Amino acid sequence: MHVAANPLRLRLSLAFALGLLADFGCHKDAPAPAAPAAAPATLGPAAAPSGSAGPDPDAQPPGLDLPPARRAIQVVNGQERTVDVELSVSRGLTTVDLTDEWAPSIFADGVGPNQVVLPNRYRAVYVGLANDRTDGDGQELPRGARNYLELYGIPPSLSVLRARFVADAERTCEQSVDTAKLLAVEGIETWGATTEKKELQSRKLLALRLEAARQKAAVGSLEDLAGADARYARDLKTLRRFEAERAAFAEVEKRLACEGLMDPAKHQPGLYDTPMRLAMLDFQQKNGLMDQADVTRPTLEALARPIQLGNFAALRRVIEDRAAHAGQFIEDGSASLPARGGKPRRPPTYKTASGERAEVPDLVAAATDAVMARLGADTPEGALAFFRRHPAADFHWLKVVARFPPLPEYYSEHMDLFAEIDRGDIWYDFPFNNKGVRLPQPRDRYPSFTMYVKWRGERVALVRWRTTIGGWRLELAADGAEYYRYKDSDVGPRVWRHIVAAPVWIPPPSSPLSGMVKTKWVNGAPTRVTNYDETGPGYLSAYGLAAAIHVDMRKHAGGPTTYFDNGIRTHGSFDYMSLRGRFSHGCHRLQNNLAVRLYSFVLAHRHARTLGPAALDFRRTFWHTGEIFDMRLPTRGFYYELDPPLPVETLEGQIKGTVQKAIAGYVRKPGVTYSTAAPPTATAGPESKAGGGAEAPSP
């Protein structure tokens, strides 16, 4: 799999791929500004937090001449004031970092033996990406370029959001776009570059044929024609749907241009060309929409909303992430079991010290509400006012204090956590017939990841997220041919002994060389370079931004405990679309930001030690299309060791179909002629799983 590191190149590659499938350097920080005057700043009525004015028990006194490290803001009865962080924390409030230099705690430097600093080098990369300063390779972004990496696990910084709010406040897209036409269709059919004109022409010919038939039948309208002759009803339905979609398409063009995402001078009106496809990807990623350039109903609804509503939603997502990390909790309301018979299930509960049952709270939403209110940014108008009164320089020091909801009783310094992965419905049957037609293999239950805490003799679900398991995947065999192979996910009890920030994947010898090279613009010219996107470290890597290694812990009588790594991980992934139902090579994928949040939470509530960068002396020199390339991987990532390890169990799931066990070895692709009489022997072990080309020894 080849993925480009530069976000712009990634979007170009994705746009091209989608069209094809349709056919078949850091800025120097400015010094911190002087402490603002102690007098509170008066906000407009729309900027005040929700709730009536009155006594506020959490209101902190205005701070005088505070250094930047002790400065925070707080909105009290519609007025913003600067307060003392230390005093606020001593009174039970939580500080949320709003600075541009913020990064999740899992990317923080560690301290080793003898107080030696263990540098976590990905932190600087994360910050550069979040601030639209650099690309995934650490190169400075071209002027005006944007990363839009929220769906890949790196939310924008507050100053990036500020620029959006301020710029979009001057736009009047709501007046120029006909939202009724946008919402008149469920989606807009699009095609690849080589077939679009042909498909559009065929619809025009359909209209001409129907009009000719109407005139011949001497009826007043096409609807009269379809009513008189049922043969034309289906064609007329197709035509009317096409006309409605083209009307909506024109409004999409207006919205993308108005929002500044598409240059009309580079776009050919009426065609879903590359400039428009890239603009659509930017719009979807800017708004957190999991629609990779497809114009679906959710995308149309987002296009029909005012720009500042989309920006406000993005701000809330950013605050949600920072609040969850500041509070060191993960409960986000997702732990309820899936609905049964169309009826929602009740949230999980736990037993209190008094013996009563209490629901597991949505701590993330409650904390987010508290922060938004203390910023005076709990409405779109309030958010705009917040950004207007805080220049970009303020985000070198800006913090907010708010009272978070109390932690449930099951919280402690070392929580008895364990994870469970339900594989859901499993199909081991080969998914194609002998003609290469994919066979239906429906699933009612999809794989899920659940984090539990053991509390008072029961297990309490904290979060339940969609994940992936192994399935039928193509693999390059030793004879140079591609075969299908079932990539199974280990079933049974395992443990997480090591958590890795910015993990590195080692490509096995079977990896296609074409995926190990990419073209990158260097000094204004396209240059072929070694592709580190899939290996990492980075948000596009095979392991995403964070991973936990599944190992089989084996206790030996009278001997040491040993650990076997079979190449399975629970890790983040840039391929957010795979979480909707696709398969992995055996690993359990999570959205990148959730993986980062999960493992930051685990490290905050389990006994662990920081091991730091795990040295790796990996080098591979290879020849590809007339050039020599050199791949060097000096580290496996930044390691943490849990003591004791955290239990994780993968359930077998419900086996569907006739085959009850995973098929071992290679299976030939239907319709392909192979040069050998039989497929070669498939390798076993971690290198055949998603674990890469080598096992991960203890750092």
Salt bridges, closest charged atoms under 4 A:
ASP29 OD1 - ARG133 NH2 3.84
ASP56 OD2 - ARG374 NH1 2.80
ASP58 OD1 - ARG403 NE 2.73
GLU80 OE1 - ARG389 NE 2.62
GLU80 OE2 - HIS390 NE2 2.77
ASP84 OD2 - ARG70 NH2 2.29
GLU86 OE1 - ARG70 NE 3.85
GLU101 OE2 - ARG133 NH2 2.90
ASP132 OD2 - ARG146 NE 3.94
ASP135 OD2 - LYS520 NZ 2.79
ASP137 OD2 - LYS518 NZ 2.89
ASP137 OD2 - LYS520 NZ 3.19
GLU140 OE2 - HIS27 NE2 3.63
GLU150 OE2 - ARG317 NE 2.37
ASP168 OD1 - ARG171 NE 2.70
ASP168 OD2 - LYS286 NZ 3.42
GLU170 OE2 - ARG388 NH2 3.83
GLU186 OE2 - ARG297 NH1 3.61
GLU189 OE1 - ARG203 NH2 3.45
GLU199 OE1 - ARG203 NH1 2.56
GLU211 OE2 - ARG214 NH2 2.72
GLU223 OE2 - ARG240 NE 2.89
ASP229 OD2 - ARG231 NH2 2.60
GLU243 OE1 - ARG240 NH1 2.88
GLU251 OE2 - LYS254 NZ 3.19
GLU253 OE2 - HIS267 NE2 2.60
GLU259 OE1 - ARG255 NE 2.91
GLU259 OE2 - LYS286 NZ 2.72
ASP273 OD1 - HIS267 ND1 2.77
ASP282 OD1 - ARG11 NE 2.49
ASP291 OD1 - ARG580 NH1 3.65
GLU301 OE2 - ARG297 NE 3.13
GLU320 OE2 - ARG597 NH2 3.54
ASP321 OD1 - ARG597 NH2 2.93
GLU359 OE2 - ARG346 NH2 3.94
ASP369 OD1 - ARG316 NH2 2.76
ASP394 OD2 - HIS390 ND1 2.78
GLU409 OE1 - ARG456 NH2 3.77
GLU420 OE1 - ARG459 NH1 2.96
ASP422 OD2 - ARG445 NH1 2.74
GLU458 OE2 - ARG357 NH1 3.10
GLU475 OE2 - ARG485 NH1 3.23
GLU475 OE1 - LYS487 NZ 2.30
GLU482 OE1 - LYS669 NZ 3.71
ASP488 OD1 - ARG423 NH1 3.06
ASP490 OD2 - ARG494 NH2 3.88
ASP490 OD1 - LYS689 NZ 3.31
ASP533 OD1 - LYS518 NZ 3.14
ASP552 OD2 - ARG554 NE 3.20
ASP565 OD1 - ARG569 NH1 2.80
ASP575 OD1 - ARG582 NH2 2.79
ASP575 OD2 - ARG589 NH1 3.71
GLU627 OE2 - ARG528 NE 2.72
ASP630 OD1 - ARG619 NE 3.02
ASP630 OD2 - ARG632 NE 2.77
GLU641 OE2 - ARG497 NH2 3.62
GLU641 OE2 - HIS498 NE2 2.96
GLU641 OE1 - ARG609 NH2 2.99
